[in-house]
């Protein structure tokens, strides 16, 4: 179908090749022909992260099928509903990487510029097109290769496509610079945390510090509710495992309990929530509730582990839980279940925590980290404004107003 402005609306499958990646299996982990592959964790907002790449076996034929070429676009097939379809252009060497079935590959045909297709896919993510066709299973939404392939793609002339890409790239450079600044600030924060908690992993406990089992300062662990949840906001907001990250709640994708919540399971300021079940990358994420909204509770995927505040402040407990070495220890005590891992709260409370004996010293460590957080939040606010500007610009470009 062609509109008056010369745009042809053609199924994605007719303007490029759509393919799901290879499924990971126990046999492929040990098979011959081990090659690096990309997965959901590697495909971020407009860029690919090569810092943590896995490998599995690919035969010669599979390498031809699943090997990536420069200009290929990878989309997250399985992700939270607001992130399913997040995409990035592969710019590495041909055949250097393959891809897993948690991703969908779009290989543009001769009528499509990769950068233009990426602009369209980012717009579809931002405007909920991908979310509308995704199928939800538990906490994961699946894009589906066939559903994606059937979407109608706005095909323009190559000249128009290149003009749009040129304008959007100018804004994207500012966006990437802001992202780099945030990454640098996070690295600084990590350095501050490691320096302040240098005794973790050391045999000796420095003067003024204590090393005790977590259960000595965390009296109990409480599971959240197990009610069936829905999207009716008249119910009680419920935090799930995807609502915890970077030490605090993320409230962009809430679900609700249609029935009243026991009073003891209502969230209170200072509650510490620990993500006890998820993929290995996300297991152990923790956050502190600061009454971000007036009323909320938490699902049984999470446990509440509030400390004895006379010995351990909740903010320090959060920082300890997010410490890289402690994240490793948490993973080491995890048990594997179908596509997920679980942490038993009893075993978690057996871990030893290093902490200043003086609560005021704990507070000083937390305050130094919070000053880093304020800088990060300021940069994130600027990045959010820039992305809003970019989305408006893309809308104007695609509508012919610019």
Secondary structure by P-SEA (a helix, b strand, c coil): cccccccccccccccbbbbbccccccccccccbbbbbbcccccccccccccbbbbbbbcaaaaaaccccccbbbbbccccccccccccccccccccccccccbbbbbbcccccaaaaaaaaaaaaaaccccccbbbcccbbbbcaaaaaacccccccaaaaaaaaaaaaaaaaaaaaaaaaaaaaaaaaaaaaaaaacccccccccccccccccccccccccccccccccccccccbbbcccccccccccccbbbbbccccccccccccbbbbbbccccccccbbbbbbccccccccccccbbbbccccccccaaaaaaaaacaaaaaaaaaacccccccccccaaaaaabbbbbcccaaaaaaaaaaaaaaaaaaaaaaaaaaaaaaaaaaaaaaaaaccc
